[in-house]
Amino acid sequence: MKKSILLVMIVALAMICIVGSAVAEVSTSTGNMQVNASIAGCQIGITVPADIESWSLNRFDSSENQNYVGNVAVASTCAWTITASDNNAGDDEGHMMTSGSSPVVLTNPVKIYDNVDGQFEELDDPVQIGSGSGNGAVPVYLRQVVDPGDEGSLVYSIIITFTGSTP
Amino acid sequence: MKKSILIVLFFCFLLIGSVSAGITVTGSKFIDDVIPNIPTVHQMTISTSPSDPETTVIIDIVGFGQASDQSYIQLNKSVDFITLDKHQVVIPPNGSALVNATILLPSGTLGGKYAMVYIHTTPVGSGSTGFVSAVLVPMLITSSNGGISESATIKSVSQNGSNVITTMENTGNHHYYGIVNSVVVVDMKGKQSFINTTASPYAIIPDSVVNFTVKIPNGAYVVSSSIVDAEGKVLVTKYVLTQGTPIEIPFILLGLFGAFVLIYNRD
């Protein structure tokens, strides 16, 4: 008898607990809510090389006008890609130029080595220069062909953006 | 001596400063279902390493574009369903900043919605020269209303030397992951070869027109190209006759043979 009373009490207690938890679930599903979501696993860090301090371009031997800049270091928890592009948007995109309001522009565009396709490509459009997963390094080579008509003894420059993405 | 002065005419390409710079972004991808009319927050943490200088970071919402090689590119396009709580942060060495992107889909949204968060530093060095570090955070949002429409077309299959290039367009309203181009080539002797591209790591988003390339020996072939999704379902197939570069002799022979038959029959 005592045992059966005890059993009934345990069952009743269990039912109260079940009902209680059901009520709790209902109360959290009512009303407006804000959802916070993030994919915890995806992270990417990129470190661009130090600047080229001085790059002397040779007018008559353009094959020498190539520069190894260094590596773009990548640290990621996902698959990644690195794309290079010229910051300058306009007709002269992808070209080195002098600073100032009336810049002098080199005739030929800068080329960057595409480590995916194994060839140098112009920077007038974004160029995917590397891909991988986890930690890695993408070597950066730049090349500039000088036209006989380009003006010498000037300081030309370009700003290149290296963009990492976890597709 | 004179010769060397004449030949070597230097152009100066001078960059001031030599500090490398980097940023790390946690939460570098958002891919999830979102309930319309309810704000959903995607948190991103931007951080620098101890060796980095104090870094100014700009954050923008940009349109989601895709180049023909499938890589993601930013589009200058307004995006009205994502807002940022800040557009610029200054992070000290070994520091971090939290940025929230709030997604709010209008009621009635169907299928997928796409945008990217563009996070970038100011140029390294001084003046107008240097490098910029940037991270593009793809935001691949699916409306919980459903209404997903999946379809694709092959716009062309062309041969350029030893490359057979299939150009695919996502004509649906939702992205595909893991797309494979499954190619069968039959040469003039009837020999079949089967070539599959590796599964694309990119999401192919609606309206994107992207290429898949396989390499074959230069020549004339009957080519069948099929776009296959991650579940192995064939989305679309196209058959073409390629001629190689230059046009292969068998076609010329076939042409001469046809002309000969016509002339012979006329007589």
Interface residues (C-beta under 8 A of the other chain):
Chain A: N32 M33 Q34 V35 N36 A37 S38 I39 C42 Q43 I44 G45 I46 T47 V48 P49 A50 D51 I52 E53 S54 W55 S56 L57 N58 R59 F60 D61 G70 A73 A75 S76 C78 A79 T81 T83 N87 M96 S99 L106 D125 P126 Q128 S131 Q144 V146 D150 G152 S153 L154 V155 Y156 S157 I158 I159 I160 T161 F162 T163 G164 S165 T166 P167
Chain B: I7 V8 L9 F10 F11 C12 F13 L14 L15 I16 G17 S18 V19 S20 A21 G22 I23 T24 V25 T26 G27 S28 K29 F30 I31 D32 V34 I35 I38 P39 T40 V41 H42 Q43 M44 S47 S49 A67 D69 S71 Y72 I73 H120 P123 V124 G125 G127 S128 T129 G130 F131 V132 S133 A134 V135 L136 V137 P138 P201 Y202 A203
